[in-house]
Structure formats: structure tokens, C-alpha cells
Amino acid sequence: MASSQLFFVLAILAIVAPSILATDFIVGDDKGWTINVDYQAWAQGKLFVVGDNLVFNYPEGVHNVLKVNGTGFQECAAPAGTVALTSGKDVINLATTGRKWYICGVSKHCQVGPQKLFITVMPASFAPSPSPTTSAATTSSVNGARLGWMIVVFGILGIFI
């Protein structure tokens, strides 16, 4: 009986855990997606993993978000057929690992702004130890919520074991 309950709980956790552990990253924090923000500095020290979301907040009609490749990022140019996100609250789910590049395609915002972001997305199971150059505040803000949910999950498991 106990083993069937454990199996049931583990099956539910396997389905639900990725969404529980996901983090929404507000690009640019309180400044949002705009010009004159160093997005590489903003991304530095953050751990982006599969299942997380990037949230681009900006006044609708003033900016947009284009997903591009490395060349498009360097040249501030989106390939033909690239669909711009324009809602002012664009949420991009990081569904795959690897490098991701985003630019603003309005006017010369990418070139002059420079309104562009480059990140690397790690597998969901990736949980490195903080490097000596990573601040304690960054580590706790990025990994603290994930650790908190893991404690809750293991606490739930403890009830059924």
C-alpha cells in the first residue's frame, strides 16, 4: 500500500515539479525592456534552466522582442519572417537548452540602445555550486526559491514514506 502511494506521489511530482520549480525572470527587473540598460550585466550570475520564463515588460507600441540567432544578435538584424512579440508583456518559455538571443527591432534600439539580451539555458537538472565570483545575494535569489520548493516536495514525500 505504501509503495503504491509513493509511486503515485512520484508520478505527480514528475509532472508538476518542472512548473513548480520554474522561475520567471523579469528582463531588466524594474527597468524592464528598454534602451540604455546593460542586459548582459543584468543576466550575469543568473542561472537560466529549461522551464524558466523570460518576461519582457515594456510600453506596448514602443518596443518589441525578436528572437534571433548569434549573427542576428551581432548585426542587430532579424531573419526574414521573424515574428515580433509586441504585447508589452511578452513571456518566453525557455523550453530547450543552449544559447538564446533577443533584440528589439524598433528603430535603432538594438544598435544604439543597446537593447539586446544573450543568455545560455541549462538543463533543468543542472544545479552547479556557486562560483567564488557569484555573490551570495544572486545565488540565494536564483537558487533559493528552487531549494525552497525542493524542501516542500521532499516534505510531502516524507508524509507518504
MDAnalysis code that builds the backbone (N, CA, C; Angstrom):
import MDAnalysis as mda
import numpy as np

u = mda.Universe.empty(483, n_residues=161, atom_resindex=np.repeat(np.arange(161), 3), trajectory=True)
u.add_TopologyAttr("name", ["N", "CA", "C"] * 161)
u.add_TopologyAttr("resid", np.arange(1, 162))
u.add_TopologyAttr("resname", ["MET", "ALA", "SER", "SER", "GLN", "LEU", "PHE", "PHE", "VAL", "LEU", "ALA", "ILE", "LEU", "ALA", "ILE", "VAL", "ALA", "PRO", "SER", "ILE", "LEU", "ALA", "THR", "ASP", "PHE", "ILE", "VAL", "GLY", "ASP", "ASP", "LYS", "GLY", "TRP", "THR", "ILE", "ASN", "VAL", "ASP", "TYR", "GLN", "ALA", "TRP", "ALA", "GLN", "GLY", "LYS", "LEU", "PHE", "VAL", "VAL", "GLY", "ASP", "ASN", "LEU", "VAL", "PHE", "ASN", "TYR", "PRO", "GLU", "GLY", "VAL", "HIS", "ASN", "VAL", "LEU", "LYS", "VAL", "ASN", "GLY", "THR", "GLY", "PHE", "GLN", "GLU", "CYS", "ALA", "ALA", "PRO", "ALA", "GLY", "THR", "VAL", "ALA", "LEU", "THR", "SER", "GLY", "LYS", "ASP", "VAL", "ILE", "ASN", "LEU", "ALA", "THR", "THR", "GLY", "ARG", "LYS", "TRP", "TYR", "ILE", "CYS", "GLY", "VAL", "SER", "LYS", "HIS", "CYS", "GLN", "VAL", "GLY", "PRO", "GLN", "LYS", "LEU", "PHE", "ILE", "THR", "VAL", "MET", "PRO", "ALA", "SER", "PHE", "ALA", "PRO", "SER", "PRO", "SER", "PRO", "THR", "THR", "SER", "ALA", "ALA", "THR", "THR", "SER", "SER", "VAL", "ASN", "GLY", "ALA", "ARG", "LEU", "GLY", "TRP", "MET", "ILE", "VAL", "VAL", "PHE", "GLY", "ILE", "LEU", "GLY", "ILE", "PHE", "ILE"])
u.atoms.positions = np.array([
    [0.821, -1.202, 0.000],
    [0.000, 0.000, 0.000],
    [0.861, 1.260, 0.000],
    [1.867, 1.296, 0.881],
    [2.734, 2.475, 0.974],
    [3.515, 2.678, -0.314],
    [3.955, 1.582, -0.937],
    [4.728, 1.715, -2.165],
    [3.871, 2.245, -3.311],
    [2.588, 1.887, -3.368],
    [1.731, 2.409, -4.424],
    [1.454, 3.892, -4.211],
    [1.341, 4.319, -2.964],
    [1.165, 5.750, -2.678],
    [2.418, 6.522, -3.067],
    [3.575, 5.947, -2.750],
    [4.835, 6.592, -3.106],
    [4.955, 6.724, -4.619],
    [4.629, 5.667, -5.349],
    [4.677, 5.716, -6.803],
    [3.752, 6.806, -7.338],
    [2.544, 6.885, -6.791],
    [1.572, 7.894, -7.214],
    [2.110, 9.309, -6.977],
    [2.667, 9.549, -5.808],
    [3.216, 10.873, -5.481],
    [4.389, 11.204, -6.397],
    [5.261, 10.240, -6.619],
    [6.409, 10.489, -7.503],
    [5.959, 10.772, -8.929],
    [4.936, 10.068, -9.395],
    [4.423, 10.310, -10.745],
    [3.859, 11.719, -10.856],
    [3.106, 12.151, -9.871],
    [2.554, 13.512, -9.888],
    [3.670, 14.546, -9.832],
    [4.669, 14.319, -8.985],
    [5.779, 15.259, -8.878],
    [6.580, 15.352, -10.175],
    [6.733, 14.244, -10.867],
    [7.452, 14.263, -12.133],
    [6.750, 15.140, -13.155],
    [5.429, 15.190, -13.072],
    [4.658, 16.017, -14.000],
    [4.622, 17.466, -13.559],
    [4.454, 17.698, -12.261],
    [4.237, 19.044, -11.741],
    [5.526, 19.772, -11.379],
    [6.559, 19.051, -10.954],
    [7.770, 19.680, -10.436],
    [8.408, 20.688, -11.384],
    [8.537, 20.400, -12.690],
    [9.174, 21.403, -13.547],
    [8.465, 22.757, -13.522],
    [7.149, 22.770, -13.475],
    [6.453, 24.057, -13.450],
    [6.540, 24.702, -12.081],
    [6.594, 23.910, -11.020],
    [6.736, 24.462, -9.678],
    [8.106, 25.090, -9.517],
    [9.119, 24.441, -10.053],
    [10.483, 24.900, -9.883],
    [10.873, 25.984, -10.881],
    [10.031, 26.274, -11.850],
    [10.354, 27.276, -12.861],
    [10.421, 28.667, -12.229],
    [11.293, 29.490, -12.793],
    [11.453, 30.861, -12.338],
    [11.060, 31.797, -13.458],
    [10.317, 32.839, -13.135],
    [10.024, 33.914, -14.080],
    [11.063, 34.996, -13.881],
    [11.847, 35.272, -14.920],
    [12.849, 36.328, -14.869],
    [12.287, 37.561, -15.562],
    [12.099, 38.634, -14.826],
    [11.650, 39.904, -15.400],
    [12.884, 40.567, -16.002],
    [12.960, 40.577, -17.322],
    [14.141, 41.093, -18.017],
    [14.320, 42.573, -17.669],
    [15.489, 42.901, -17.130],
    [15.786, 44.272, -16.734],
    [15.207, 44.657, -15.378],
    [14.620, 43.689, -14.681],
    [13.989, 43.926, -13.379],
    [13.025, 45.104, -13.452],
    [13.162, 46.099, -12.572],
    [12.201, 47.203, -12.530],
    [12.322, 48.159, -13.715],
    [13.435, 48.116, -14.439],
    [13.591, 48.975, -15.627],
    [12.866, 48.393, -16.834],
    [12.690, 47.083, -16.848],
    [12.005, 46.431, -17.949],
    [12.856, 46.351, -19.202],
    [12.181, 46.173, -20.333],
    [12.813, 46.038, -21.650],
    [12.792, 47.410, -22.291],
    [13.932, 48.077, -22.316],
    [14.022, 49.442, -22.805],
    [15.455, 49.735, -23.245],
    [15.703, 50.936, -23.692],
    [17.058, 51.316, -24.097],
    [17.861, 51.750, -22.866],
    [19.162, 51.808, -23.045],
    [20.100, 52.261, -22.018],
    [20.128, 51.380, -20.775],
    [19.959, 50.086, -20.971],
    [20.094, 49.110, -19.887],
    [21.118, 48.081, -20.349],
    [22.037, 47.719, -19.471],
    [23.041, 46.706, -19.794],
    [22.458, 45.335, -19.464],
    [21.856, 44.705, -20.463],
    [21.196, 43.425, -20.242],
    [22.178, 42.295, -19.994],
    [23.406, 42.413, -20.472],
    [24.396, 41.380, -20.182],
    [24.776, 41.443, -18.706],
    [24.881, 42.637, -18.157],
    [25.142, 42.772, -16.721],
    [23.953, 42.238, -15.926],
    [22.732, 42.510, -16.404],
    [21.537, 42.000, -15.739],
    [21.538, 40.470, -15.703],
    [21.929, 39.827, -16.799],
    [21.897, 38.366, -16.902],
    [23.040, 37.694, -16.150],
    [24.106, 38.432, -15.920],
    [25.286, 37.857, -15.279],
    [24.941, 37.319, -13.890],
    [25.357, 36.101, -13.622],
    [25.134, 35.480, -12.318],
    [23.786, 34.788, -12.181],
    [22.916, 34.929, -13.173],
    [21.618, 34.261, -13.122],
    [21.743, 32.883, -13.775],
    [21.028, 31.925, -13.218],
    [21.019, 30.577, -13.764],
    [19.692, 30.374, -14.474],
    [19.731, 30.286, -15.790],
    [18.544, 30.054, -16.608],
    [18.493, 28.565, -16.934],
    [17.375, 27.924, -16.609],
    [17.238, 26.496, -16.887],
    [15.959, 26.245, -17.668],
    [15.924, 25.100, -18.341],
    [14.743, 24.702, -19.103],
    [13.528, 24.754, -18.176],
    [12.468, 25.370, -18.664],
    [11.243, 25.526, -17.884],
    [11.064, 26.920, -17.334],
    [12.162, 27.679, -17.211],
    [12.068, 29.061, -16.751],
    [11.403, 29.916, -17.826],
    [10.999, 31.117, -17.441],
    [10.389, 32.068, -18.375],
    [11.125, 33.392, -18.336],
    [11.268, 33.989, -19.504],
    [11.723, 35.375, -19.599],
    [10.479, 36.226, -19.794],
    [10.346, 37.285, -19.002],
    [9.207, 38.187, -19.116],
    [9.749, 39.547, -19.545],
    [9.333, 39.978, -20.729],
    [9.755, 41.265, -21.277],
    [8.627, 42.267, -21.050],
    [8.836, 43.218, -20.148],
    [7.837, 44.260, -19.862],
    [8.275, 45.573, -20.497],
    [7.355, 46.198, -21.236],
    [7.636, 47.476, -21.893],
    [6.310, 48.095, -22.313],
    [6.299, 49.409, -22.562],
    [5.057, 50.031, -23.044],
    [4.722, 49.508, -24.444],
    [3.513, 49.010, -24.611],
    [3.084, 48.476, -25.903],
    [3.232, 49.539, -26.983],
    [3.791, 49.139, -28.133],
    [3.980, 50.048, -29.253],
    [5.302, 50.793, -29.238],
    [6.037, 50.721, -28.115],
    [7.307, 51.442, -28.003],
    [8.489, 50.538, -28.343],
    [8.384, 49.265, -27.999],
    [9.441, 48.283, -28.242],
    [8.809, 46.996, -28.769],
    [9.651, 46.026, -29.085],
    [9.199, 44.676, -29.389],
    [10.312, 43.715, -29.004],
    [10.061, 42.435, -29.163],
    [11.061, 41.409, -28.864],
    [11.157, 40.491, -30.068],
    [12.379, 40.311, -30.543],
    [12.647, 39.401, -31.657],
    [13.650, 38.360, -31.192],
    [13.320, 37.085, -31.410],
    [14.283, 36.027, -31.134],
    [15.122, 35.858, -32.389],
    [16.440, 35.949, -32.219],
    [17.350, 35.873, -33.361],
    [18.442, 34.848, -33.071],
    [19.312, 34.629, -34.055],
    [20.471, 33.771, -33.850],
    [21.679, 34.647, -33.499],
    [22.843, 34.038, -33.335],
    [24.041, 34.783, -32.954],
    [24.421, 35.870, -33.944],
    [24.284, 35.581, -35.229],
    [24.594, 36.584, -36.254],
    [23.610, 37.744, -36.186],
    [22.329, 37.427, -36.053],
    [21.311, 38.467, -35.922],
    [21.543, 39.331, -34.702],
    [22.021, 38.718, -33.627],
    [22.334, 39.448, -32.404],
    [23.482, 40.431, -32.657],
    [24.551, 39.942, -33.286],
    [25.716, 40.792, -33.554],
    [25.382, 41.927, -34.518],
    [24.561, 41.636, -35.531],
    [24.236, 42.620, -36.566],
    [22.965, 43.407, -36.270],
    [22.281, 43.065, -35.168],
    [21.004, 43.706, -34.831],
    [20.018, 43.597, -35.990],
    [19.911, 42.382, -36.516],
    [19.020, 42.150, -37.652],
    [18.339, 40.801, -37.492],
    [17.029, 40.792, -37.671],
    [16.272, 39.541, -37.588],
    [16.118, 38.943, -38.975],
    [16.199, 37.621, -39.074],
    [15.990, 36.977, -40.368],
    [14.576, 37.261, -40.895],
    [14.437, 37.233, -42.200],
    [13.118, 37.432, -42.807],
    [12.138, 36.421, -42.227],
    [10.944, 36.873, -41.970],
    [9.902, 36.006, -41.433],
    [9.875, 35.909, -39.920],
    [10.827, 36.557, -39.229],
    [10.823, 36.541, -37.769],
    [9.600, 37.295, -37.264],
    [8.861, 36.667, -36.381],
    [7.651, 37.278, -35.833],
    [8.014, 38.060, -34.578],
    [7.649, 39.334, -34.565],
    [7.921, 40.184, -33.412],
    [6.852, 39.989, -32.347],
    [7.287, 39.931, -31.102],
    [6.366, 39.943, -29.976],
    [6.130, 41.403, -29.615],
    [4.878, 41.787, -29.436],
    [4.561, 43.217, -29.301],
    [3.560, 43.533, -28.199],
    [3.281, 42.595, -27.313],
    [2.206, 42.796, -26.330],
    [2.554, 43.770, -25.216],
    [3.848, 43.979, -24.966],
    [4.254, 44.804, -23.836],
    [4.449, 43.988, -22.575],
    [4.016, 42.744, -22.598],
    [4.255, 41.793, -21.500],
    [4.437, 40.424, -22.147],
    [5.544, 40.281, -22.850],
    [5.815, 39.057, -23.598],
    [6.512, 38.046, -22.695],
    [5.985, 36.837, -22.661],
    [6.557, 35.762, -21.853],
    [7.109, 34.708, -22.807],
    [8.386, 34.423, -22.656],
    [9.042, 33.410, -23.479],
    [9.472, 32.275, -22.573],
    [8.913, 31.084, -22.824],
    [9.296, 29.906, -22.066],
    [10.601, 29.363, -22.618],
    [11.545, 29.116, -21.749],
    [12.835, 28.556, -22.141],
    [12.694, 27.034, -22.173],
    [12.282, 26.520, -23.315],
    [11.920, 25.105, -23.443],
    [13.089, 24.208, -23.815],
    [14.182, 24.780, -24.302],
    [15.325, 23.975, -24.723],
    [16.615, 24.579, -24.192],
    [17.628, 23.738, -24.105],
    [18.933, 24.213, -23.657],
    [19.639, 24.957, -24.788],
    [20.680, 25.682, -24.433],
    [21.520, 26.338, -25.430],
    [21.499, 27.846, -25.324],
    [22.122, 28.452, -26.297],
    [22.228, 29.910, -26.349],
    [20.962, 30.507, -26.939],
    [20.535, 31.621, -26.366],
    [19.333, 32.327, -26.816],
    [19.677, 33.804, -26.958],
    [19.206, 34.393, -28.055],
    [19.474, 35.796, -28.344],
    [18.170, 36.532, -28.608],
    [18.027, 37.720, -28.033],
    [16.830, 38.540, -28.210],
    [17.244, 39.980, -28.464],
    [16.520, 40.628, -29.369],
    [16.791, 42.038, -29.672],
    [15.471, 42.791, -29.778],
    [15.567, 44.118, -29.713],
    [14.431, 44.975, -30.040],
    [14.600, 45.383, -31.492],
    [13.540, 45.239, -32.266],
    [13.603, 45.557, -33.691],
    [13.068, 46.933, -34.026],
    [12.736, 47.733, -33.025],
    [12.198, 49.069, -33.270],
    [13.353, 50.040, -33.505],
    [13.224, 50.806, -34.575],
    [14.199, 51.856, -34.916],
    [15.617, 51.312, -34.792],
    [16.468, 52.010, -34.101],
    [17.853, 51.567, -33.894],
    [18.074, 51.194, -32.433],
    [17.025, 50.725, -31.748],
    [17.136, 50.393, -30.329],
    [18.208, 49.348, -30.061],
    [18.323, 48.353, -30.926],
    [19.327, 47.315, -30.735],
    [20.736, 47.876, -30.890],
    [20.958, 48.652, -31.939],
    [22.292, 49.184, -32.214],
    [22.711, 50.246, -31.205],
    [21.830, 51.174, -30.922],
    [22.179, 52.334, -30.107],
    [21.865, 52.094, -28.634],
    [20.790, 51.338, -28.363],
    [20.285, 51.113, -27.009],
    [21.295, 50.662, -25.982],
    [22.110, 49.690, -26.129],
    [21.875, 48.542, -26.999],
    [20.846, 47.606, -26.354],
    [19.681, 47.560, -26.958],
    [18.574, 46.791, -26.405],
    [18.614, 45.376, -26.957],
    [19.444, 44.538, -26.304],
    [19.585, 43.161, -26.727],
    [20.066, 42.319, -25.551],
    [19.693, 41.045, -25.595],
    [19.977, 40.128, -24.492],
    [20.463, 38.801, -25.039],
    [21.508, 38.270, -24.422],
    [22.049, 36.959, -24.748],
    [22.129, 36.146, -23.459],
    [21.590, 34.927, -23.468],
    [21.669, 34.044, -22.302],
    [22.000, 32.631, -22.756],
    [22.397, 31.801, -21.807],
    [22.580, 30.378, -22.045],
    [21.641, 29.633, -21.107],
    [20.852, 28.727, -21.670],
    [19.879, 27.955, -20.903],
    [20.460, 26.568, -20.629],
    [20.440, 26.197, -19.359],
    [20.987, 24.916, -18.917],
    [19.860, 23.899, -18.749],
    [20.207, 22.598, -18.693],
    [19.176, 21.583, -18.432],
    [18.537, 21.815, -17.062],
    [17.309, 21.393, -16.903],
    [16.589, 21.587, -15.638],
    [17.293, 20.895, -14.483],
    [18.008, 19.821, -14.751],
    [18.694, 19.089, -13.694],
    [20.014, 19.731, -13.294],
    [20.434, 20.769, -14.005],
    [21.711, 21.420, -13.749],
    [21.619, 22.241, -12.470],
    [22.453, 21.925, -11.512],
    [22.457, 22.662, -10.244],
    [23.889, 22.807, -9.759],
    [24.669, 23.698, -10.397],
    [26.076, 23.832, -10.023],
    [26.230, 24.517, -8.672],
    [27.366, 24.277, -8.062],
    [27.697, 25.021, -6.852],
    [28.012, 26.447, -7.254],
    [27.712, 27.414, -6.392],
    [28.021, 28.801, -6.737],
    [29.521, 28.978, -6.900],
    [29.909, 29.740, -7.894],
    [31.326, 30.011, -8.099],
    [31.764, 31.074, -7.110],
    [33.068, 31.176, -6.853],
    [33.540, 32.192, -5.909],
    [33.180, 33.610, -6.340],
    [32.965, 33.843, -7.648],
    [32.650, 35.195, -8.105],
    [31.162, 35.501, -8.042],
    [30.335, 34.488, -7.738],
    [28.894, 34.702, -7.652],
    [28.564, 35.237, -6.278],
    [27.837, 36.337, -6.232],
    [27.506, 36.920, -4.935],
    [26.488, 36.058, -4.209],
    [26.499, 36.130, -2.904],
    [25.547, 35.366, -2.095],
    [24.127, 35.796, -2.398],
    [23.912, 37.086, -2.643],
    [22.560, 37.582, -2.933],
    [22.049, 36.990, -4.238],
    [22.902, 36.941, -5.262],
    [22.485, 36.385, -6.539],
    [22.190, 34.903, -6.396],
    [23.065, 34.184, -5.699],
    [22.873, 32.753, -5.525],
    [21.581, 32.476, -4.779],
    [21.329, 33.212, -3.718],
    [20.120, 32.939, -2.950],
    [18.874, 33.323, -3.730],
    [18.926, 34.394, -4.511],
    [17.731, 34.785, -5.254],
    [17.448, 33.821, -6.392],
    [18.466, 33.276, -7.018],
    [18.255, 32.365, -8.138],
    [17.916, 30.970, -7.657],
    [18.712, 30.456, -6.724],
    [18.548, 29.071, -6.313],
    [17.708, 28.914, -5.054],
    [17.499, 29.970, -4.309],
    [16.764, 29.872, -3.056],
    [15.337, 29.410, -3.248],
    [14.649, 29.971, -4.228],
    [13.262, 29.569, -4.466],
    [13.200, 28.111, -4.897],
    [14.141, 27.685, -5.722],
    [14.164, 26.295, -6.167],
    [14.407, 25.360, -4.985],
    [15.354, 25.733, -4.111],
    [15.646, 24.918, -2.949],
    [14.436, 24.862, -2.025],
    [13.753, 25.981, -1.850],
    [12.562, 26.007, -1.010],
    [11.502, 25.048, -1.503],
    [11.274, 25.033, -2.816],
    [10.272, 24.111, -3.375],
    [10.726, 22.670, -3.225],
    [12.022, 22.431, -3.351],
    [12.506, 21.067, -3.194],
    [12.287, 20.584, -1.764],
    [12.473, 21.459, -0.789],
    [12.238, 21.087, 0.605],
    [10.764, 20.751, 0.809],
    [9.876, 21.551, 0.216],
    [8.451, 21.276, 0.315],
    [8.121, 19.923, -0.310],
    [8.685, 19.656, -1.493],
    [8.423, 18.394, -2.194],
    [8.904, 17.225, -1.356],
    [10.110, 17.303, -0.815],
    [10.613, 16.207, -0.008],
    [9.829, 16.075, 1.290],
    [9.331, 17.172, 1.811],
    [8.464, 17.106, 2.993],
    [7.197, 16.358, 2.693],
    [6.624, 16.607, 1.523],
    [5.422, 15.890, 1.111],
    [5.714, 14.403, 0.971],
    [6.846, 14.096, 0.371],
    [7.237, 12.686, 0.235],
    [7.402, 12.029, 1.584],
    [7.926, 12.765, 2.526],
    [8.148, 12.226, 3.855],
    [6.844, 11.784, 4.516],
    [5.759, 12.426, 4.181],
    [4.464, 12.068, 4.746],
    [4.033, 10.687, 4.283],
    [4.365, 10.339, 3.035],
    [3.900, 9.075, 2.458],
    [4.865, 7.924, 2.622],
    [6.072, 8.193, 3.039],
    [7.068, 7.100, 3.155],
    [6.907, 6.377, 4.472],
])
